[in-house]
Amino acid sequence: MIVKEIELPGIGRKFEVEIANGDKVVVIVHDDGRREIYHFDKNDYEESLSSVTLSDTESRQFAAIIGGIIYRPKAIENIEMAFDELMIEWYRIEPGSFSVNRTIGELDIRQKYEVSVIAIVKGNEKILNPGPETMIHEGDMLVISGERHGVKRIIREMFSAGEKSE
């Protein structure tokens, strides 16, 4: 995927994205929060096949859907996205794991593992950027990011039922 970013003075920014299949998508982010999205066929980048305009709120909700925050297909529930050594992992808290009924702050996740909890899905409730006071419960789906070794270590020591941390 190739992304070009262009400043549009007095309007906002334009992002041109060429997708692996050759299609092109253009997103214009207006300074007032609106987003315009245009889809172009790989055979003709001059003629838009479709377009949609979203408000700032609609754009953020749409981004959560596309980014997998709202729903993650079961087939890829434990697949990771890696960027060199940085990764984002979705992990369901196992019954009996050390982290059950403890807060993020109590577990000292950021300092001890250099990992951030960026979201928690608790049933139908979604908590984005949970604070240190957020309690972790059995069955919660945590979205965590950090370097590969820290993510794997925290899953093993804190979120899995096997090994216990002190």
DOMAR-563076 format. One record per atom (N, C-alpha, C): residue in three letters; z, x, y; residue number from 0; atom name. Coordinates in steps of 0.2 Angstrom, whole numbers, always signed. Layout:
BEGIN
+-----+-------+-------+-------+-----+----+
!  aa !     z !     x !     y !   i ! at !
+-----+-------+-------+-------+-----+----+
! ALA !     Z !     X !     Y ! NUM ! CA !
...
+-----+-------+-------+-------+-----+----+
// end
This chain:
BEGIN
+-----+-------+-------+-------+-----+----+
!  aa !     z !     x !     y !   i ! at !
+-----+-------+-------+-------+-----+----+
! MET !    +0 !    +4 !    -6 !   0 !  N !
! MET !    +0 !    +0 !    +0 !   0 ! CA !
! MET !    +0 !    +5 !    +6 !   0 !  C !
! ILE !    -4 !    +3 !   +11 !   1 !  N !
! ILE !    -5 !    +7 !   +17 !   1 ! CA !
! ILE !    -3 !    +2 !   +23 !   1 !  C !
! VAL !    +2 !    +5 !   +27 !   2 !  N !
! VAL !    +4 !    +1 !   +33 !   2 ! CA !
! VAL !    +3 !    +5 !   +39 !   2 !  C !
! LYS !    +0 !    +1 !   +44 !   3 !  N !
! LYS !    -1 !    +4 !   +51 !   3 ! CA !
! LYS !    +2 !    +0 !   +55 !   3 !  C !
! GLU !    +6 !    +3 !   +60 !   4 !  N !
! GLU !   +10 !    -1 !   +65 !   4 ! CA !
! GLU !    +7 !    +1 !   +72 !   4 !  C !
! ILE !    +6 !    -4 !   +76 !   5 !  N !
! ILE !    +3 !    -4 !   +82 !   5 ! CA !
! ILE !    +7 !    -8 !   +87 !   5 !  C !
! GLU !    +8 !    -4 !   +93 !   6 !  N !
! GLU !   +12 !    -8 !   +98 !   6 ! CA !
! GLU !    +7 !   -12 !  +102 !   6 !  C !
! LEU !    +9 !   -18 !  +104 !   7 !  N !
! LEU !    +5 !   -23 !  +108 !   7 ! CA !
! LEU !    +9 !   -24 !  +114 !   7 !  C !
! PRO !    +8 !   -20 !  +119 !   8 !  N !
! PRO !   +12 !   -21 !  +126 !   8 ! CA !
! PRO !   +12 !   -28 !  +128 !   8 !  C !
! GLY !   +18 !   -30 !  +130 !   9 !  N !
! GLY !   +19 !   -37 !  +132 !   9 ! CA !
! GLY !   +19 !   -42 !  +127 !   9 !  C !
! ILE !   +17 !   -41 !  +121 !  10 !  N !
! ILE !   +17 !   -45 !  +115 !  10 ! CA !
! ILE !   +22 !   -44 !  +110 !  10 !  C !
! GLY !   +22 !   -38 !  +107 !  11 !  N !
! GLY !   +26 !   -36 !  +102 !  11 ! CA !
! GLY !   +23 !   -30 !   +98 !  11 !  C !
! ARG !   +23 !   -31 !   +91 !  12 !  N !
! ARG !   +20 !   -26 !   +87 !  12 ! CA !
! ARG !   +16 !   -29 !   +82 !  12 !  C !
! LYS !   +11 !   -25 !   +80 !  13 !  N !
! LYS !    +6 !   -28 !   +75 !  13 ! CA !
! LYS !    +7 !   -23 !   +69 !  13 !  C !
! PHE !    +7 !   -26 !   +63 !  14 !  N !
! PHE !    +7 !   -22 !   +57 !  14 ! CA !
! PHE !    +1 !   -24 !   +52 !  14 !  C !
! GLU !    -3 !   -19 !   +51 !  15 !  N !
! GLU !    -9 !   -20 !   +46 !  15 ! CA !
! GLU !    -7 !   -17 !   +40 !  15 !  C !
! VAL !    -7 !   -21 !   +34 !  16 !  N !
! VAL !    -5 !   -19 !   +28 !  16 ! CA !
! VAL !   -11 !   -20 !   +23 !  16 !  C !
! GLU !   -13 !   -14 !   +20 !  17 !  N !
! GLU !   -19 !   -15 !   +15 !  17 ! CA !
! GLU !   -15 !   -14 !    +8 !  17 !  C !
! ILE !   -16 !   -20 !    +5 !  18 !  N !
! ILE !   -13 !   -21 !    -2 !  18 ! CA !
! ILE !   -17 !   -17 !    -7 !  18 !  C !
! ALA !   -14 !   -15 !   -13 !  19 !  N !
! ALA !   -17 !   -12 !   -18 !  19 ! CA !
! ALA !   -24 !   -15 !   -21 !  19 !  C !
! ASN !   -24 !   -21 !   -20 !  20 !  N !
! ASN !   -30 !   -25 !   -23 !  20 ! CA !
! ASN !   -36 !   -24 !   -17 !  20 !  C !
! GLY !   -35 !   -22 !   -12 !  21 !  N !
! GLY !   -40 !   -21 !    -6 !  21 ! CA !
! GLY !   -39 !   -26 !    -1 !  21 !  C !
! ASP !   -35 !   -32 !    -2 !  22 !  N !
! ASP !   -34 !   -37 !    +3 !  22 ! CA !
! ASP !   -30 !   -34 !    +9 !  22 !  C !
! LYS !   -31 !   -37 !   +15 !  23 !  N !
! LYS !   -27 !   -34 !   +21 !  23 ! CA !
! LYS !   -23 !   -40 !   +23 !  23 !  C !
! VAL !   -17 !   -39 !   +25 !  24 !  N !
! VAL !   -13 !   -44 !   +28 !  24 ! CA !
! VAL !   -11 !   -41 !   +35 !  24 !  C !
! VAL !   -11 !   -45 !   +40 !  25 !  N !
! VAL !    -9 !   -43 !   +47 !  25 ! CA !
! VAL !    -3 !   -47 !   +49 !  25 !  C !
! VAL !    +2 !   -44 !   +51 !  26 !  N !
! VAL !    +8 !   -47 !   +54 !  26 ! CA !
! VAL !    +9 !   -45 !   +61 !  26 !  C !
! ILE !    +9 !   -50 !   +65 !  27 !  N !
! ILE !   +11 !   -49 !   +72 !  27 ! CA !
! ILE !   +18 !   -52 !   +74 !  27 !  C !
! VAL !   +22 !   -47 !   +76 !  28 !  N !
! VAL !   +29 !   -49 !   +78 !  28 ! CA !
! VAL !   +29 !   -49 !   +85 !  28 !  C !
! HIS !   +30 !   -56 !   +88 !  29 !  N !
! HIS !   +30 !   -57 !   +95 !  29 ! CA !
! HIS !   +37 !   -55 !   +98 !  29 !  C !
! ASP !   +38 !   -53 !  +104 !  30 !  N !
! ASP !   +44 !   -52 !  +107 !  30 ! CA !
! ASP !   +49 !   -58 !  +107 !  30 !  C !
! ASP !   +46 !   -64 !  +107 !  31 !  N !
! ASP !   +50 !   -70 !  +107 !  31 ! CA !
! ASP !   +52 !   -72 !  +100 !  31 !  C !
! GLY !   +51 !   -68 !   +95 !  32 !  N !
! GLY !   +53 !   -69 !   +88 !  32 ! CA !
! GLY !   +48 !   -72 !   +83 !  32 !  C !
! ARG !   +43 !   -75 !   +86 !  33 !  N !
! ARG !   +38 !   -78 !   +82 !  33 ! CA !
! ARG !   +34 !   -73 !   +78 !  33 !  C !
! ARG !   +32 !   -75 !   +72 !  34 !  N !
! ARG !   +28 !   -70 !   +68 !  34 ! CA !
! ARG !   +21 !   -74 !   +66 !  34 !  C !
! GLU !   +16 !   -70 !   +67 !  35 !  N !
! GLU !    +9 !   -73 !   +65 !  35 ! CA !
! GLU !    +7 !   -69 !   +59 !  35 !  C !
! ILE !    +5 !   -72 !   +53 !  36 !  N !
! ILE !    +3 !   -69 !   +47 !  36 ! CA !
! ILE !    -4 !   -71 !   +46 !  36 !  C !
! TYR !    -9 !   -66 !   +45 !  37 !  N !
! TYR !   -16 !   -67 !   +44 !  37 ! CA !
! TYR !   -18 !   -63 !   +37 !  37 !  C !
! HIS !   -22 !   -67 !   +33 !  38 !  N !
! HIS !   -24 !   -64 !   +27 !  38 ! CA !
! HIS !   -32 !   -63 !   +27 !  38 !  C !
! PHE !   -34 !   -57 !   +26 !  39 !  N !
! PHE !   -41 !   -55 !   +26 !  39 ! CA !
! PHE !   -43 !   -53 !   +19 !  39 !  C !
! ASP !   -49 !   -55 !   +17 !  40 !  N !
! ASP !   -52 !   -54 !   +11 !  40 ! CA !
! ASP !   -55 !   -46 !   +11 !  40 !  C !
! LYS !   -54 !   -43 !    +5 !  41 !  N !
! LYS !   -56 !   -36 !    +5 !  41 ! CA !
! LYS !   -63 !   -34 !    +7 !  41 !  C !
! ASN !   -67 !   -40 !    +6 !  42 !  N !
! ASN !   -74 !   -39 !    +7 !  42 ! CA !
! ASN !   -76 !   -40 !   +15 !  42 !  C !
! ASP !   -71 !   -42 !   +19 !  43 !  N !
! ASP !   -73 !   -44 !   +26 !  43 ! CA !
! ASP !   -67 !   -44 !   +30 !  43 !  C !
! TYR !   -65 !   -38 !   +33 !  44 !  N !
! TYR !   -59 !   -38 !   +37 !  44 ! CA !
! TYR !   -60 !   -41 !   +44 !  44 !  C !
! GLU !   -65 !   -44 !   +45 !  45 !  N !
! GLU !   -66 !   -47 !   +52 !  45 ! CA !
! GLU !   -65 !   -54 !   +52 !  45 !  C !
! GLU !   -65 !   -57 !   +46 !  46 !  N !
! GLU !   -64 !   -65 !   +46 !  46 ! CA !
! GLU !   -58 !   -66 !   +42 !  46 !  C !
! SER !   -53 !   -70 !   +45 !  47 !  N !
! SER !   -47 !   -71 !   +42 !  47 ! CA !
! SER !   -48 !   -77 !   +38 !  47 !  C !
! LEU !   -45 !   -76 !   +31 !  48 !  N !
! LEU !   -45 !   -82 !   +26 !  48 ! CA !
! LEU !   -40 !   -87 !   +28 !  48 !  C !
! SER !   -34 !   -85 !   +30 !  49 !  N !
! SER !   -29 !   -90 !   +31 !  49 ! CA !
! SER !   -24 !   -87 !   +36 !  49 !  C !
! SER !   -20 !   -91 !   +40 !  50 !  N !
! SER !   -15 !   -89 !   +44 !  50 ! CA !
! SER !    -9 !   -94 !   +44 !  50 !  C !
! VAL !    -3 !   -91 !   +47 !  51 !  N !
! VAL !    +2 !   -95 !   +47 !  51 ! CA !
! VAL !    +7 !   -92 !   +53 !  51 !  C !
! THR !   +10 !   -97 !   +57 !  52 !  N !
! THR !   +15 !   -94 !   +62 !  52 ! CA !
! THR !   +22 !   -97 !   +60 !  52 !  C !
! LEU !   +26 !   -92 !   +60 !  53 !  N !
! LEU !   +33 !   -94 !   +58 !  53 ! CA !
! LEU !   +38 !   -92 !   +64 !  53 !  C !
! SER !   +43 !   -96 !   +65 !  54 !  N !
! SER !   +48 !   -95 !   +70 !  54 ! CA !
! SER !   +52 !   -89 !   +67 !  54 !  C !
! ASP !   +57 !   -86 !   +72 !  55 !  N !
! ASP !   +61 !   -81 !   +70 !  55 ! CA !
! ASP !   +65 !   -83 !   +64 !  55 !  C !
! THR !   +68 !   -88 !   +64 !  56 !  N !
! THR !   +73 !   -91 !   +58 !  56 ! CA !
! THR !   +69 !   -92 !   +52 !  56 !  C !
! GLU !   +63 !   -95 !   +52 !  57 !  N !
! GLU !   +58 !   -96 !   +46 !  57 ! CA !
! GLU !   +56 !   -89 !   +44 !  57 !  C !
! SER !   +55 !   -84 !   +48 !  58 !  N !
! SER !   +53 !   -77 !   +46 !  58 ! CA !
! SER !   +58 !   -74 !   +42 !  58 !  C !
! ARG !   +64 !   -75 !   +44 !  59 !  N !
! ARG !   +70 !   -71 !   +41 !  59 ! CA !
! ARG !   +71 !   -75 !   +34 !  59 !  C !
! GLN !   +70 !   -81 !   +33 !  60 !  N !
! GLN !   +71 !   -85 !   +27 !  60 ! CA !
! GLN !   +66 !   -83 !   +22 !  60 !  C !
! PHE !   +60 !   -82 !   +25 !  61 !  N !
! PHE !   +54 !   -80 !   +21 !  61 ! CA !
! PHE !   +55 !   -73 !   +18 !  61 !  C !
! ALA !   +57 !   -69 !   +23 !  62 !  N !
! ALA !   +58 !   -62 !   +21 !  62 ! CA !
! ALA !   +63 !   -61 !   +15 !  62 !  C !
! ALA !   +68 !   -66 !   +15 !  63 !  N !
! ALA !   +73 !   -66 !   +10 !  63 ! CA !
! ALA !   +70 !   -68 !    +3 !  63 !  C !
! ILE !   +66 !   -73 !    +4 !  64 !  N !
! ILE !   +62 !   -75 !    -2 !  64 ! CA !
! ILE !   +58 !   -70 !    -5 !  64 !  C !
! ILE !   +54 !   -67 !    -1 !  65 !  N !
! ILE !   +49 !   -62 !    -3 !  65 ! CA !
! ILE !   +53 !   -55 !    -6 !  65 !  C !
! GLY !   +58 !   -54 !    -2 !  66 !  N !
! GLY !   +62 !   -48 !    -4 !  66 ! CA !
! GLY !   +67 !   -49 !   -10 !  66 !  C !
! GLY !   +67 !   -55 !   -13 !  67 !  N !
! GLY !   +71 !   -56 !   -19 !  67 ! CA !
! GLY !   +78 !   -57 !   -18 !  67 !  C !
! ILE !   +80 !   -58 !   -11 !  68 !  N !
! ILE !   +87 !   -59 !   -10 !  68 ! CA !
! ILE !   +89 !   -66 !   -12 !  68 !  C !
! ILE !   +85 !   -71 !   -11 !  69 !  N !
! ILE !   +87 !   -78 !   -13 !  69 ! CA !
! ILE !   +86 !   -79 !   -20 !  69 !  C !
! TYR !   +80 !   -77 !   -23 !  70 !  N !
! TYR !   +79 !   -78 !   -31 !  70 ! CA !
! TYR !   +76 !   -72 !   -33 !  70 !  C !
! ARG !   +78 !   -69 !   -39 !  71 !  N !
! ARG !   +76 !   -64 !   -42 !  71 ! CA !
! ARG !   +74 !   -66 !   -49 !  71 !  C !
! PRO !   +67 !   -65 !   -51 !  72 !  N !
! PRO !   +65 !   -67 !   -58 !  72 ! CA !
! PRO !   +69 !   -64 !   -63 !  72 !  C !
! LYS !   +71 !   -68 !   -68 !  73 !  N !
! LYS !   +75 !   -66 !   -74 !  73 ! CA !
! LYS !   +72 !   -59 !   -77 !  73 !  C !
! ALA !   +65 !   -59 !   -78 !  74 !  N !
! ALA !   +62 !   -54 !   -81 !  74 ! CA !
! ALA !   +63 !   -47 !   -78 !  74 !  C !
! ILE !   +65 !   -47 !   -71 !  75 !  N !
! ILE !   +66 !   -41 !   -68 !  75 ! CA !
! ILE !   +73 !   -40 !   -65 !  75 !  C !
! GLU !   +78 !   -44 !   -68 !  76 !  N !
! GLU !   +84 !   -44 !   -65 !  76 ! CA !
! GLU !   +88 !   -37 !   -65 !  76 !  C !
! ASN !   +86 !   -33 !   -70 !  77 !  N !
! ASN !   +89 !   -26 !   -70 !  77 ! CA !
! ASN !   +85 !   -20 !   -68 !  77 !  C !
! ILE !   +79 !   -22 !   -66 !  78 !  N !
! ILE !   +74 !   -17 !   -64 !  78 ! CA !
! ILE !   +76 !   -14 !   -57 !  78 !  C !
! GLU !   +75 !    -8 !   -56 !  79 !  N !
! GLU !   +77 !    -4 !   -50 !  79 ! CA !
! GLU !   +71 !    -3 !   -46 !  79 !  C !
! MET !   +71 !    -2 !   -40 !  80 !  N !
! MET !   +66 !    +0 !   -35 !  80 ! CA !
! MET !   +69 !    +7 !   -33 !  80 !  C !
! ALA !   +65 !   +12 !   -34 !  81 !  N !
! ALA !   +67 !   +19 !   -33 !  81 ! CA !
! ALA !   +63 !   +22 !   -27 !  81 !  C !
! PHE !   +66 !   +26 !   -23 !  82 !  N !
! PHE !   +62 !   +29 !   -17 !  82 ! CA !
! PHE !   +65 !   +36 !   -18 !  82 !  C !
! ASP !   +61 !   +41 !   -22 !  83 !  N !
! ASP !   +64 !   +47 !   -23 !  83 ! CA !
! ASP !   +71 !   +46 !   -27 !  83 !  C !
! GLU !   +76 !   +48 !   -23 !  84 !  N !
! GLU !   +83 !   +48 !   -26 !  84 ! CA !
! GLU !   +86 !   +41 !   -24 !  84 !  C !
! LEU !   +84 !   +38 !   -19 !  85 !  N !
! LEU !   +87 !   +32 !   -16 !  85 ! CA !
! LEU !   +84 !   +26 !   -20 !  85 !  C !
! MET !   +89 !   +21 !   -21 !  86 !  N !
! MET !   +87 !   +15 !   -25 !  86 ! CA !
! MET !   +91 !    +9 !   -23 !  86 !  C !
! ILE !   +88 !    +4 !   -25 !  87 !  N !
! ILE !   +91 !    -3 !   -24 !  87 ! CA !
! ILE !   +92 !    -6 !   -31 !  87 !  C !
! GLU !   +98 !    -8 !   -33 !  88 !  N !
! GLU !   +99 !   -11 !   -40 !  88 ! CA !
! GLU !  +103 !   -17 !   -39 !  88 !  C !
! TRP !  +100 !   -22 !   -44 !  89 !  N !
! TRP !  +104 !   -28 !   -44 !  89 ! CA !
! TRP !  +108 !   -28 !   -51 !  89 !  C !
! TYR !  +114 !   -30 !   -50 !  90 !  N !
! TYR !  +119 !   -29 !   -56 !  90 ! CA !
! TYR !  +124 !   -35 !   -56 !  90 !  C !
! ARG !  +124 !   -38 !   -62 !  91 !  N !
! ARG !  +129 !   -44 !   -63 !  91 ! CA !
! ARG !  +135 !   -41 !   -66 !  91 !  C !
! ILE !  +141 !   -42 !   -62 !  92 !  N !
! ILE !  +148 !   -40 !   -64 !  92 ! CA !
! ILE !  +150 !   -43 !   -71 !  92 !  C !
! GLU !  +151 !   -38 !   -75 !  93 !  N !
! GLU !  +153 !   -40 !   -82 !  93 ! CA !
! GLU !  +160 !   -42 !   -83 !  93 !  C !
! PRO !  +162 !   -47 !   -87 !  94 !  N !
! PRO !  +169 !   -49 !   -88 !  94 ! CA !
! PRO !  +173 !   -43 !   -90 !  94 !  C !
! GLY !  +179 !   -42 !   -88 !  95 !  N !
! GLY !  +183 !   -37 !   -90 !  95 ! CA !
! GLY !  +182 !   -30 !   -86 !  95 !  C !
! SER !  +177 !   -30 !   -81 !  96 !  N !
! SER !  +176 !   -24 !   -78 !  96 ! CA !
! SER !  +181 !   -22 !   -73 !  96 !  C !
! PHE !  +182 !   -16 !   -71 !  97 !  N !
! PHE !  +187 !   -14 !   -66 !  97 ! CA !
! PHE !  +187 !   -18 !   -60 !  97 !  C !
! SER !  +181 !   -19 !   -57 !  98 !  N !
! SER !  +180 !   -22 !   -51 !  98 ! CA !
! SER !  +182 !   -30 !   -50 !  98 !  C !
! VAL !  +183 !   -33 !   -56 !  99 !  N !
! VAL !  +184 !   -40 !   -55 !  99 ! CA !
! VAL !  +191 !   -42 !   -52 !  99 !  C !
! ASN !  +190 !   -46 !   -47 ! 100 !  N !
! ASN !  +196 !   -48 !   -43 ! 100 ! CA !
! ASN !  +199 !   -43 !   -38 ! 100 !  C !
! ARG !  +194 !   -38 !   -36 ! 101 !  N !
! ARG !  +196 !   -33 !   -31 ! 101 ! CA !
! ARG !  +191 !   -34 !   -26 ! 101 !  C !
! THR !  +193 !   -31 !   -20 ! 102 !  N !
! THR !  +189 !   -31 !   -14 ! 102 ! CA !
! THR !  +184 !   -25 !   -14 ! 102 !  C !
! ILE !  +179 !   -26 !   -10 ! 103 !  N !
! ILE !  +175 !   -20 !    -9 ! 103 ! CA !
! ILE !  +179 !   -14 !    -6 ! 103 !  C !
! GLY !  +183 !   -16 !    -1 ! 104 !  N !
! GLY !  +187 !   -10 !    +2 ! 104 ! CA !
! GLY !  +192 !    -7 !    -2 ! 104 !  C !
! GLU !  +195 !   -11 !    -6 ! 105 !  N !
! GLU !  +200 !    -9 !   -11 ! 105 ! CA !
! GLU !  +197 !    -4 !   -16 ! 105 !  C !
! LEU !  +191 !    -5 !   -18 ! 106 !  N !
! LEU !  +187 !    -1 !   -23 ! 106 ! CA !
! LEU !  +184 !    +6 !   -19 ! 106 !  C !
! ASP !  +185 !    +6 !   -13 ! 107 !  N !
! ASP !  +182 !   +11 !    -9 ! 107 ! CA !
! ASP !  +175 !   +14 !   -11 ! 107 !  C !
! ILE !  +171 !    +9 !   -12 ! 108 !  N !
! ILE !  +164 !   +10 !   -14 ! 108 ! CA !
! ILE !  +160 !   +15 !   -10 ! 108 !  C !
! ARG !  +160 !   +14 !    -3 ! 109 !  N !
! ARG !  +156 !   +18 !    +1 ! 109 ! CA !
! ARG !  +158 !   +25 !    +1 ! 109 !  C !
! GLN !  +165 !   +26 !    +1 ! 110 !  N !
! GLN !  +167 !   +33 !    +1 ! 110 ! CA !
! GLN !  +167 !   +37 !    -5 ! 110 !  C !
! LYS !  +169 !   +33 !   -11 ! 111 !  N !
! LYS !  +170 !   +36 !   -17 ! 111 ! CA !
! LYS !  +163 !   +37 !   -21 ! 111 !  C !
! TYR !  +158 !   +32 !   -19 ! 112 !  N !
! TYR !  +152 !   +33 !   -23 ! 112 ! CA !
! TYR !  +146 !   +34 !   -19 ! 112 !  C !
! GLU !  +147 !   +34 !   -12 ! 113 !  N !
! GLU !  +141 !   +34 !    -7 ! 113 ! CA !
! GLU !  +136 !   +29 !    -9 ! 113 !  C !
! VAL !  +138 !   +23 !   -10 ! 114 !  N !
! VAL !  +134 !   +17 !   -12 ! 114 ! CA !
! VAL !  +136 !   +11 !    -7 ! 114 !  C !
! SER !  +131 !    +7 !    -5 ! 115 !  N !
! SER !  +133 !    +1 !    -1 ! 115 ! CA !
! SER !  +131 !    -5 !    -5 ! 115 !  C !
! VAL !  +136 !   -10 !    -4 ! 116 !  N !
! VAL !  +134 !   -17 !    -7 ! 116 ! CA !
! VAL !  +131 !   -20 !    -1 ! 116 !  C !
! ILE !  +124 !   -22 !    -2 ! 117 !  N !
! ILE !  +120 !   -25 !    +3 ! 117 ! CA !
! ILE !  +120 !   -33 !    +3 ! 117 !  C !
! ALA !  +122 !   -35 !    -3 ! 118 !  N !
! ALA !  +122 !   -42 !    -4 ! 118 ! CA !
! ALA !  +126 !   -44 !   -10 ! 118 !  C !
! ILE !  +128 !   -50 !   -10 ! 119 !  N !
! ILE !  +132 !   -53 !   -16 ! 119 ! CA !
! ILE !  +129 !   -60 !   -17 ! 119 !  C !
! VAL !  +127 !   -62 !   -23 ! 120 !  N !
! VAL !  +125 !   -69 !   -25 ! 120 ! CA !
! VAL !  +131 !   -71 !   -29 ! 120 !  C !
! LYS !  +134 !   -76 !   -27 ! 121 !  N !
! LYS !  +140 !   -80 !   -31 ! 121 ! CA !
! LYS !  +137 !   -87 !   -32 ! 121 !  C !
! GLY !  +134 !   -88 !   -38 ! 122 !  N !
! GLY !  +132 !   -95 !   -39 ! 122 ! CA !
! GLY !  +126 !   -96 !   -34 ! 122 !  C !
! ASN !  +127 !  -101 !   -30 ! 123 !  N !
! ASN !  +122 !  -103 !   -25 ! 123 ! CA !
! ASN !  +123 !  -100 !   -19 ! 123 !  C !
! GLU !  +129 !   -97 !   -18 ! 124 !  N !
! GLU !  +131 !   -94 !   -11 ! 124 ! CA !
! GLU !  +128 !   -87 !   -11 ! 124 !  C !
! LYS !  +125 !   -85 !    -5 ! 125 !  N !
! LYS !  +123 !   -78 !    -4 ! 125 ! CA !
! LYS !  +126 !   -75 !    +2 ! 125 !  C !
! ILE !  +129 !   -69 !    +1 ! 126 !  N !
! ILE !  +133 !   -66 !    +6 ! 126 ! CA !
! ILE !  +129 !   -59 !    +7 ! 126 !  C !
! LEU !  +126 !   -59 !   +13 ! 127 !  N !
! LEU !  +122 !   -53 !   +16 ! 127 ! CA !
! LEU !  +127 !   -49 !   +19 ! 127 !  C !
! ASN !  +126 !   -42 !   +18 ! 128 !  N !
! ASN !  +131 !   -37 !   +21 ! 128 ! CA !
! ASN !  +138 !   -39 !   +21 ! 128 !  C !
! PRO !  +141 !   -40 !   +14 ! 129 !  N !
! PRO !  +148 !   -41 !   +14 ! 129 ! CA !
! PRO !  +152 !   -36 !   +16 ! 129 !  C !
! GLY !  +158 !   -38 !   +19 ! 130 !  N !
! GLY !  +163 !   -33 !   +22 ! 130 ! CA !
! GLY !  +168 !   -31 !   +17 ! 130 !  C !
! PRO !  +172 !   -26 !   +19 ! 131 !  N !
! PRO !  +177 !   -23 !   +14 ! 131 ! CA !
! PRO !  +182 !   -28 !   +12 ! 131 !  C !
! GLU !  +183 !   -34 !   +15 ! 132 !  N !
! GLU !  +187 !   -39 !   +13 ! 132 ! CA !
! GLU !  +184 !   -44 !    +7 ! 132 !  C !
! THR !  +178 !   -43 !    +6 ! 133 !  N !
! THR !  +174 !   -47 !    +1 ! 133 ! CA !
! THR !  +177 !   -46 !    -6 ! 133 !  C !
! MET !  +179 !   -51 !    -9 ! 134 !  N !
! MET !  +182 !   -51 !   -16 ! 134 ! CA !
! MET !  +176 !   -51 !   -21 ! 134 !  C !
! ILE !  +176 !   -47 !   -26 ! 135 !  N !
! ILE !  +171 !   -47 !   -32 ! 135 ! CA !
! ILE !  +174 !   -51 !   -38 ! 135 !  C !
! HIS !  +170 !   -55 !   -40 ! 136 !  N !
! HIS !  +172 !   -59 !   -46 ! 136 ! CA !
! HIS !  +167 !   -58 !   -52 ! 136 !  C !
! GLU !  +170 !   -59 !   -58 ! 137 !  N !
! GLU !  +166 !   -59 !   -64 ! 137 ! CA !
! GLU !  +159 !   -63 !   -63 ! 137 !  C !
! GLY !  +154 !   -61 !   -65 ! 138 !  N !
! GLY !  +147 !   -65 !   -65 ! 138 ! CA !
! GLY !  +144 !   -64 !   -58 ! 138 !  C !
! ASP !  +147 !   -61 !   -53 ! 139 !  N !
! ASP !  +143 !   -60 !   -46 ! 139 ! CA !
! ASP !  +138 !   -56 !   -47 ! 139 !  C !
! MET !  +132 !   -57 !   -44 ! 140 !  N !
! MET !  +126 !   -52 !   -44 ! 140 ! CA !
! MET !  +127 !   -48 !   -38 ! 140 !  C !
! LEU !  +128 !   -42 !   -38 ! 141 !  N !
! LEU !  +128 !   -37 !   -33 ! 141 ! CA !
! LEU !  +121 !   -34 !   -32 ! 141 !  C !
! VAL !  +120 !   -33 !   -25 ! 142 !  N !
! VAL !  +114 !   -29 !   -24 ! 142 ! CA !
! VAL !  +116 !   -23 !   -20 ! 142 !  C !
! ILE !  +115 !   -17 !   -23 ! 143 !  N !
! ILE !  +118 !   -11 !   -21 ! 143 ! CA !
! ILE !  +113 !    -6 !   -20 ! 143 !  C !
! SER !  +114 !    -2 !   -15 ! 144 !  N !
! SER !  +109 !    +4 !   -13 ! 144 ! CA !
! SER !  +113 !   +10 !   -12 ! 144 !  C !
! GLY !  +109 !   +16 !   -14 ! 145 !  N !
! GLY !  +112 !   +22 !   -13 ! 145 ! CA !
! GLY !  +108 !   +27 !   -17 ! 145 !  C !
! GLU !  +110 !   +33 !   -18 ! 146 !  N !
! GLU !  +107 !   +38 !   -22 ! 146 ! CA !
! GLU !  +108 !   +36 !   -30 ! 146 !  C !
! ARG !  +103 !   +38 !   -34 ! 147 !  N !
! ARG !  +103 !   +36 !   -41 ! 147 ! CA !
! ARG !  +109 !   +38 !   -44 ! 147 !  C !
! HIS !  +112 !   +44 !   -43 ! 148 !  N !
! HIS !  +118 !   +46 !   -47 ! 148 ! CA !
! HIS !  +124 !   +42 !   -45 ! 148 !  C !
! GLY !  +125 !   +40 !   -39 ! 149 !  N !
! GLY !  +130 !   +36 !   -36 ! 149 ! CA !
! GLY !  +130 !   +29 !   -39 ! 149 !  C !
! VAL !  +124 !   +26 !   -39 ! 150 !  N !
! VAL !  +123 !   +19 !   -41 ! 150 ! CA !
! VAL !  +124 !   +19 !   -49 ! 150 !  C !
! LYS !  +122 !   +23 !   -53 ! 151 !  N !
! LYS !  +123 !   +23 !   -60 ! 151 ! CA !
! LYS !  +130 !   +24 !   -61 ! 151 !  C !
! ARG !  +134 !   +29 !   -57 ! 152 !  N !
! ARG !  +141 !   +30 !   -59 ! 152 ! CA !
! ARG !  +145 !   +24 !   -57 ! 152 !  C !
! ILE !  +144 !   +20 !   -51 ! 153 !  N !
! ILE !  +148 !   +15 !   -50 ! 153 ! CA !
! ILE !  +147 !    +9 !   -55 ! 153 !  C !
! ILE !  +141 !    +8 !   -57 ! 154 !  N !
! ILE !  +139 !    +3 !   -62 ! 154 ! CA !
! ILE !  +143 !    +5 !   -68 ! 154 !  C !
! ARG !  +143 !   +11 !   -71 ! 155 !  N !
! ARG !  +147 !   +13 !   -77 ! 155 ! CA !
! ARG !  +154 !   +12 !   -76 ! 155 !  C !
! GLU !  +157 !   +15 !   -70 ! 156 !  N !
! GLU !  +164 !   +15 !   -69 ! 156 ! CA !
! GLU !  +167 !    +8 !   -67 ! 156 !  C !
! MET !  +164 !    +5 !   -62 ! 157 !  N !
! MET !  +167 !    -1 !   -59 ! 157 ! CA !
! MET !  +164 !    -8 !   -61 ! 157 !  C !
! PHE !  +158 !    -8 !   -63 ! 158 !  N !
! PHE !  +155 !   -15 !   -64 ! 158 ! CA !
! PHE !  +154 !   -17 !   -71 ! 158 !  C !
! SER !  +154 !   -12 !   -76 ! 159 !  N !
! SER !  +153 !   -13 !   -83 ! 159 ! CA !
! SER !  +160 !   -14 !   -86 ! 159 !  C !
! ALA !  +160 !   -17 !   -92 ! 160 !  N !
! ALA !  +166 !   -18 !   -96 ! 160 ! CA !
! ALA !  +168 !   -12 !   -99 ! 160 !  C !
! GLY !  +164 !    -7 !  -100 ! 161 !  N !
! GLY !  +166 !    -2 !  -105 ! 161 ! CA !
! GLY !  +171 !    +3 !  -101 ! 161 !  C !
! GLU !  +169 !    +8 !   -97 ! 162 !  N !
! GLU !  +173 !   +13 !   -95 ! 162 ! CA !
! GLU !  +177 !   +10 !   -89 ! 162 !  C !
! LYS !  +184 !   +12 !   -88 ! 163 !  N !
! LYS !  +188 !    +9 !   -83 ! 163 ! CA !
! LYS !  +189 !   +15 !   -78 ! 163 !  C !
! SER !  +190 !   +14 !   -71 ! 164 !  N !
! SER !  +191 !   +19 !   -66 ! 164 ! CA !
! SER !  +199 !   +18 !   -65 ! 164 !  C !
! GLU !  +201 !   +23 !   -62 ! 165 !  N !
! GLU !  +208 !   +23 !   -60 ! 165 ! CA !
! GLU !  +209 !   +22 !   -52 ! 165 !  C !
+-----+-------+-------+-------+-----+----+
// end
